[in-house]
Amino acid sequence: MPKKTFPCGHKGNGQFCHTCKQLEEDKSEQIQAKTEKQQWKEAFAHDPIDLRGLPRKKLVLKARAILDAIRHGEPFPQLNGKRMNYNRKIISVPIDNDYRILFKEDKDGLIPFDLLSHEEYNVKKPGASKV
């Protein structure tokens, strides 16, 4: 079967130009990926604290789940949160072993005010070793 020339100028067998179709699919995938990335970046504007410092998407999603649970009245001990010894109105809730969200207890409930890595968390609390 002889190759035919498509309107785009490519040559090949079949009903349509597979090269152009592949280029169109790649372009649409790039546009979709760019749109998803933009939506991901815009979602940070709605967070009560800045979660951009978290290195992985999984951690950001877990932090948002914790913030949402606290906002809807879930008790912090169920989230492995604990009151700080130096100030009983500050509550630390771990996201994982490396990151913590700090909340202040207020008459309106718990208000998130800081996101810290484990190293920053150990340095900020009073009585921590100053290495």
C-alpha positions in Angstrom: 0.0 0.0 0.0 1.6 3.3 -1.0 2.0 6.1 1.5 -0.2 9.1 1.0 0.4 12.7 1.8 -1.9 14.3 4.4 -3.0 17.9 4.2 -0.5 18.8 6.9 2.4 17.6 4.7 3.3 14.4 6.6 3.3 11.1 4.8 1.9 7.8 6.1 -0.6 5.1 5.9 -4.1 5.3 7.3 -7.0 7.6 7.6 -5.3 10.5 9.4 -1.9 11.8 10.3 -0.7 10.0 13.4 2.2 12.4 13.9 -0.1 15.4 14.1 -2.5 13.5 16.4 0.4 12.7 18.8 1.5 16.3 18.8 -2.0 17.5 19.6 -2.3 14.9 22.4 1.1 16.0 23.9 0.0 19.7 23.7 -3.3 19.0 25.4 -1.5 17.0 28.2 0.9 19.9 28.7 -2.0 22.4 29.0 -3.8 20.1 31.4 -0.7 19.7 33.6 -0.1 23.4 33.6 -3.7 24.0 34.6 -3.5 21.5 37.4 -0.3 23.1 38.7 -1.8 26.5 38.6 -4.9 25.3 40.5 -2.6 23.6 43.1 -0.7 26.9 43.6 -4.0 28.9 43.9 -5.3 26.5 46.6 -2.5 27.7 48.9 -4.3 31.1 49.1 -7.2 29.6 51.0 -5.1 28.0 53.7 -5.2 29.7 57.1 -1.4 29.3 57.4 1.3 29.1 54.8 1.8 25.4 53.8 4.2 26.1 50.9 7.1 25.1 53.2 6.0 21.5 53.1 8.1 19.4 50.6 5.6 16.9 49.5 2.0 17.0 48.2 1.0 14.2 50.7 2.1 16.4 53.6 0.1 19.4 52.3 -3.0 17.3 52.0 -2.5 15.8 55.5 -2.0 19.3 57.0 -5.2 20.5 55.3 -7.1 17.5 56.7 -5.8 18.4 60.2 -6.7 22.1 59.8 -10.2 21.1 58.5 -10.7 18.6 61.4 -9.8 21.2 64.0 -12.0 23.8 62.3 -14.9 21.4 62.5 -14.4 20.8 66.2 -12.5 17.5 66.4 -10.6 17.3 69.7 -6.9 17.7 69.2 -5.9 14.6 71.3 -7.5 12.5 68.5 -5.0 14.0 66.1 -2.1 13.3 68.5 -1.9 16.9 69.5 -0.5 17.9 72.9 -0.3 21.1 75.0 3.1 22.6 75.4 4.6 22.5 78.9 5.9 26.1 78.8 2.5 27.6 77.6 -0.6 25.5 78.1 -2.5 27.6 75.5 -0.3 26.5 72.7 -1.0 23.1 71.1 1.3 21.2 68.8 -0.2 18.7 66.3 2.2 16.6 64.3 1.7 16.2 60.6 4.4 13.5 60.5 7.7 12.9 62.3 9.2 16.0 60.6 6.6 18.7 60.7 4.2 20.2 63.3 1.3 22.7 63.2 1.0 25.0 66.2 -2.4 26.3 67.4 -3.3 28.9 70.0 -6.2 28.3 72.2 -8.7 31.2 72.0 -12.2 31.7 73.3 -13.3 31.0 69.7 -11.4 27.7 69.5 -8.1 26.7 68.2 -6.4 29.1 65.8 -3.4 27.8 63.7 -0.5 30.2 63.8 2.6 28.4 62.7 4.0 25.5 60.7 7.4 24.2 61.8 9.8 21.5 60.9 10.9 19.3 63.7 14.3 21.1 63.9 12.6 24.6 64.1 10.1 23.2 66.6 12.9 21.9 68.9 14.8 25.2 68.8 11.8 27.5 69.4 10.5 25.9 72.5 12.0 27.1 75.8 14.4 24.7 77.5 15.6 23.3 74.2 19.3 22.7 73.8 21.1 25.5 72.0 23.6 23.6 70.0 
